[in-house]
């Protein structure tokens, strides 16, 4: 089974990197056309092209696997393998020329996330993990940081506007360093030991699908804000949340976010 997971991880990294390279054709281009979807989020031709590329490759390579993506929908099968695609995580930053957006891929089975990949196209960097085979940053094994306390820890988020006033005050009073190197890049930083935590109070399943296995295989902890460790991949858009940490500060972080 380990060889199968290794093979799937390598393939997922390859696909994410190829799709990510497509997005660079539109990145920082003045003629980029931005469309506002029904849910108020932004989408571009780059999002659509990257997801279409991955879907076509999967149809050719794994016609029996299920596929679920942000732009074209689909379904997650209850048996066998399913691929979950977020072609551009951080489209809002992408359209503004911020180079920290990501292409995300996850493979899940009946036990949950099996493979997780975060590719940062503008940085030409990939972090990927497979259940039981570790977490790897550009070919090198990586792990979370060993900072033991929340004071002085780097805690990222995609947007502080999604925090309750109480959670925001609690995090501020914890002594954490609060930054917005967010979207998938925040999880990339946690898994590679460059930050201690990432908090997303409002997310969609495709935003978080790779994170449990990436953070777990890097030695950290991934839960929701209520400390639940099972991510509902069939939940509607904007109905899930995630908290990733080096594990050592996780309880302190959750306590801070429950500030009363």
C-alpha positions as a Python dict, from the first residue, in 0.01 Angstrom:
ca = {
    (1, 'X'): (0, 0, 0),
    (2, 'X'): (288, 236, 77),
    (3, 'X'): (416, 214, -280),
    (4, 'X'): (65, 296, -405),
    (5, 'X'): (47, 601, -180),
    (6, 'X'): (394, 713, -291),
    (7, 'X'): (287, 680, -652),
    (8, 'X'): (-37, 874, -596),
    (9, 'X'): (151, 1147, -413),
    (10, 'X'): (401, 1185, -696),
    (11, 'X'): (118, 1197, -949),
    (12, 'X'): (-81, 1452, -750),
    (13, 'X'): (225, 1676, -719),
    (14, 'X'): (287, 1646, -1093),
    (15, 'X'): (-71, 1739, -1179),
    (16, 'X'): (-85, 2031, -935),
    (17, 'X'): (244, 2169, -1066),
    (18, 'X'): (135, 2139, -1430),
    (19, 'X'): (-199, 2306, -1357),
    (20, 'X'): (-27, 2574, -1152),
    (21, 'X'): (207, 2653, -1439),
    (22, 'X'): (-98, 2720, -1656),
    (23, 'X'): (-221, 2984, -1412),
    (24, 'X'): (102, 3178, -1453),
    (25, 'X'): (0, 3257, -1812),
    (26, 'X'): (-271, 3485, -1666),
    (27, 'X'): (-90, 3603, -1352),
    (28, 'X'): (-40, 3980, -1340),
    (29, 'X'): (-177, 4020, -1692),
    (30, 'X'): (-362, 4353, -1735),
    (31, 'X'): (-628, 4198, -1958),
    (32, 'X'): (-731, 3941, -1696),
    (33, 'X'): (-1110, 3907, -1699),
    (34, 'X'): (-1262, 3862, -1354),
    (35, 'X'): (-1616, 3726, -1312),
    (36, 'X'): (-1814, 3742, -989),
    (37, 'X'): (-1990, 3413, -922),
    (38, 'X'): (-2333, 3378, -764),
    (39, 'X'): (-2176, 3330, -421),
    (40, 'X'): (-1986, 3660, -451),
    (41, 'X'): (-1642, 3505, -506),
    (42, 'X'): (-1417, 3579, -799),
    (43, 'X'): (-1327, 3342, -1082),
    (44, 'X'): (-1100, 3384, -1384),
    (45, 'X'): (-1009, 3195, -1699),
    (46, 'X'): (-703, 3073, -1509),
    (47, 'X'): (-919, 2898, -1247),
    (48, 'X'): (-1126, 2730, -1513),
    (49, 'X'): (-831, 2627, -1732),
    (50, 'X'): (-639, 2476, -1440),
    (51, 'X'): (-934, 2269, -1319),
    (52, 'X'): (-1021, 2157, -1672),
    (53, 'X'): (-661, 2043, -1727),
    (54, 'X'): (-662, 1829, -1411),
    (55, 'X'): (-1004, 1681, -1494),
    (56, 'X'): (-896, 1584, -1844),
    (57, 'X'): (-579, 1422, -1712),
    (58, 'X'): (-771, 1229, -1448),
    (59, 'X'): (-1029, 1113, -1702),
    (60, 'X'): (-744, 975, -1911),
    (61, 'X'): (-541, 825, -1627),
    (62, 'X'): (-807, 719, -1375),
    (63, 'X'): (-1147, 703, -1546),
    (64, 'X'): (-1302, 518, -1250),
    (65, 'X'): (-1199, 774, -989),
    (66, 'X'): (-1451, 1035, -876),
    (67, 'X'): (-1369, 1405, -916),
    (68, 'X'): (-1500, 1704, -722),
    (69, 'X'): (-1382, 2058, -797),
    (70, 'X'): (-1459, 2413, -698),
    (71, 'X'): (-1546, 2532, -1049),
    (72, 'X'): (-1714, 2230, -1210),
    (73, 'X'): (-1861, 2049, -913),
    (74, 'X'): (-1887, 1671, -916),
    (75, 'X'): (-1916, 1426, -631),
    (76, 'X'): (-1712, 1233, -376),
    (77, 'X'): (-1766, 860, -396),
    (78, 'X'): (-1843, 654, -89),
    (79, 'X'): (-1607, 382, -210),
    (80, 'X'): (-1286, 396, -408),
    (81, 'X'): (-1081, 710, -459),
    (82, 'X'): (-1196, 1068, -512),
    (83, 'X'): (-990, 1368, -623),
    (84, 'X'): (-1073, 1714, -489),
    (85, 'X'): (-953, 2016, -687),
    (86, 'X'): (-912, 2379, -595),
    (87, 'X'): (-745, 2520, -907),
    (88, 'X'): (-661, 2856, -750),
    (89, 'X'): (-690, 2886, -376),
    (90, 'X'): (-666, 3258, -314),
    (91, 'X'): (-825, 3391, -634),
    (92, 'X'): (-881, 3727, -465),
    (93, 'X'): (-504, 3759, -418),
    (94, 'X'): (-434, 3616, -764),
    (95, 'X'): (-635, 3886, -941),
    (96, 'X'): (-444, 4150, -744),
    (97, 'X'): (-103, 4010, -831),
    (98, 'X'): (-25, 3859, -491),
    (99, 'X'): (215, 3566, -551),
    (100, 'X'): (97, 3347, -263),
    (101, 'X'): (-202, 3177, -428),
    (102, 'X'): (-199, 2797, -460),
    (103, 'X'): (-321, 2505, -664),
    (104, 'X'): (-462, 2238, -433),
    (105, 'X'): (-522, 1868, -486),
    (106, 'X'): (-641, 1602, -247),
    (107, 'X'): (-715, 1234, -286),
    (108, 'X'): (-957, 1082, -37),
    (109, 'X'): (-1071, 729, 37),
    (110, 'X'): (-1327, 587, 278),
    (111, 'X'): (-1101, 681, 571),
    (112, 'X'): (-1067, 1047, 469),
    (113, 'X'): (-780, 1247, 315),
    (114, 'X'): (-514, 1014, 176),
    (115, 'X'): (-303, 1257, -29),
    (116, 'X'): (-268, 1634, 5),
    (117, 'X'): (-78, 1877, -217),
    (118, 'X'): (-23, 2253, -199),
    (119, 'X'): (159, 2398, -499),
    (120, 'X'): (256, 2767, -499),
    (121, 'X'): (302, 2846, -871),
    (122, 'X'): (470, 3184, -838),
    (123, 'X'): (726, 3039, -594),
    (124, 'X'): (768, 2713, -792),
    (125, 'X'): (732, 2527, -464),
    (126, 'X'): (526, 2225, -362),
    (127, 'X'): (444, 2066, -31),
    (128, 'X'): (278, 1727, -39),
    (129, 'X'): (196, 1444, 198),
    (130, 'X'): (55, 1093, 192),
    (131, 'X'): (-94, 896, 476),
    (132, 'X'): (192, 717, 648),
    (133, 'X'): (465, 836, 409),
    (134, 'X'): (543, 1179, 555),
    (135, 'X'): (526, 1539, 441),
    (136, 'X'): (766, 1669, 178),
    (137, 'X'): (864, 2021, 73),
    (138, 'X'): (1028, 2029, -269),
    (139, 'X'): (1161, 1677, -219),
    (140, 'X'): (1284, 1723, 137),
    (141, 'X'): (1109, 1584, 445),
    (142, 'X'): (960, 1866, 651),
    (143, 'X'): (810, 1903, 997),
    (144, 'X'): (625, 2156, 1206),
    (145, 'X'): (806, 2389, 1445),
    (146, 'X'): (886, 2302, 1806),
    (147, 'X'): (776, 2630, 1968),
    (148, 'X'): (589, 2522, 2283),
    (149, 'X'): (379, 2828, 2368),
    (150, 'X'): (137, 3055, 2189),
    (151, 'X'): (307, 3378, 2301),
    (152, 'X'): (538, 3478, 2019),
    (153, 'X'): (402, 3210, 1786),
    (154, 'X'): (324, 3311, 1430),
    (155, 'X'): (-50, 3262, 1372),
    (156, 'X'): (-185, 3327, 1022),
    (157, 'X'): (-532, 3357, 876),
    (158, 'X'): (-682, 3431, 537),
    (159, 'X'): (-888, 3718, 676),
    (160, 'X'): (-948, 3855, 1023),
    (161, 'X'): (-1290, 3984, 915),
    (162, 'X'): (-1421, 3627, 953),
    (163, 'X'): (-1333, 3620, 1326),
    (164, 'X'): (-1584, 3699, 1597),
    (165, 'X'): (-1486, 4001, 1803),
    (166, 'X'): (-1428, 3772, 2101),
    (167, 'X'): (-1199, 3537, 1909),
    (168, 'X'): (-1003, 3826, 1763),
    (169, 'X'): (-954, 3981, 2108),
    (170, 'X'): (-861, 3645, 2257),
    (171, 'X'): (-595, 3584, 1995),
    (172, 'X'): (-461, 3936, 2036),
    (173, 'X'): (-434, 3896, 2413),
    (174, 'X'): (-260, 3557, 2378),
    (175, 'X'): (62, 3726, 2267),
    (176, 'X'): (61, 3555, 1927),
    (177, 'X'): (211, 3727, 1624),
    (178, 'X'): (-96, 3780, 1404),
    (179, 'X'): (-44, 3790, 1028),
    (180, 'X'): (-246, 3733, 711),
    (181, 'X'): (-13, 3513, 507),
    (182, 'X'): (-322, 3309, 451),
    (183, 'X'): (-519, 3085, 220),
    (184, 'X'): (-329, 2761, 155),
    (185, 'X'): (4, 2939, 199),
    (186, 'X'): (-65, 2963, 571),
    (187, 'X'): (-90, 2584, 596),
    (188, 'X'): (224, 2551, 384),
    (189, 'X'): (406, 2764, 642),
    (190, 'X'): (279, 2555, 935),
    (191, 'X'): (372, 2222, 776),
    (192, 'X'): (719, 2345, 685),
    (193, 'X'): (789, 2481, 1034),
    (194, 'X'): (789, 2848, 932),
    (195, 'X'): (473, 2937, 1126),
    (196, 'X'): (305, 2783, 1428),
    (197, 'X'): (-61, 2804, 1328),
    (198, 'X'): (-320, 2884, 1065),
    (199, 'X'): (-685, 2965, 1143),
    (200, 'X'): (-972, 2979, 891),
    (201, 'X'): (-1313, 3045, 1054),
    (202, 'X'): (-1497, 3025, 720),
    (203, 'X'): (-1396, 2786, 442),
    (204, 'X'): (-1524, 2547, 178),
    (205, 'X'): (-1432, 2177, 168),
    (206, 'X'): (-1202, 2214, -134),
    (207, 'X'): (-1004, 2480, 55),
    (208, 'X'): (-920, 2237, 334),
    (209, 'X'): (-925, 1890, 177),
    (210, 'X'): (-543, 1853, 156),
    (211, 'X'): (-473, 1998, 501),
    (212, 'X'): (-546, 1714, 748),
    (213, 'X'): (-295, 1478, 588),
    (214, 'X'): (-36, 1749, 519),
    (215, 'X'): (-42, 1886, 874),
    (216, 'X'): (-72, 1543, 1034),
    (217, 'X'): (218, 1394, 839),
    (218, 'X'): (431, 1699, 926),
    (219, 'X'): (374, 1622, 1295),
    (220, 'X'): (112, 1887, 1364),
    (221, 'X'): (-257, 1894, 1452),
    (222, 'X'): (-554, 1983, 1231),
    (223, 'X'): (-906, 2027, 1375),
    (224, 'X'): (-1199, 2261, 1343),
    (225, 'X'): (-1268, 2539, 1591),
    (226, 'X'): (-1454, 2293, 1814),
    (227, 'X'): (-1155, 2053, 1820),
    (228, 'X'): (-1326, 1803, 1590),
    (229, 'X'): (-1075, 1619, 1372),
    (230, 'X'): (-1310, 1491, 1100),
    (231, 'X'): (-1344, 1728, 803),
    (232, 'X'): (-1684, 1708, 629),
    (233, 'X'): (-1581, 1705, 264),
    (234, 'X'): (-1943, 1695, 149),
    (235, 'X'): (-2041, 2013, 332),
    (236, 'X'): (-2168, 2316, 138),
    (237, 'X'): (-1940, 2603, 43),
    (238, 'X'): (-1837, 2836, 326),
    (239, 'X'): (-1968, 2597, 592),
    (240, 'X'): (-1649, 2444, 733),
    (241, 'X'): (-1355, 2584, 926),
    (242, 'X'): (-1003, 2477, 1005),
    (243, 'X'): (-730, 2522, 1264),
    (244, 'X'): (-380, 2389, 1196),
    (245, 'X'): (-90, 2411, 1437),
    (246, 'X'): (238, 2252, 1536),
    (247, 'X'): (34, 2058, 1791),
    (248, 'X'): (222, 2201, 2087),
    (249, 'X'): (18, 2521, 2095),
    (250, 'X'): (-311, 2375, 1971),
    (251, 'X'): (-500, 2371, 2300),
    (252, 'X'): (-378, 2720, 2390),
    (253, 'X'): (-483, 2845, 2047),
    (254, 'X'): (-832, 2698, 2073),
    (255, 'X'): (-869, 2842, 2423),
    (256, 'X'): (-769, 3186, 2293),
    (257, 'X'): (-1021, 3164, 2010),
    (258, 'X'): (-1297, 3080, 2260),
    (259, 'X'): (-1220, 3395, 2455),
    (260, 'X'): (-1512, 3512, 2666),
}
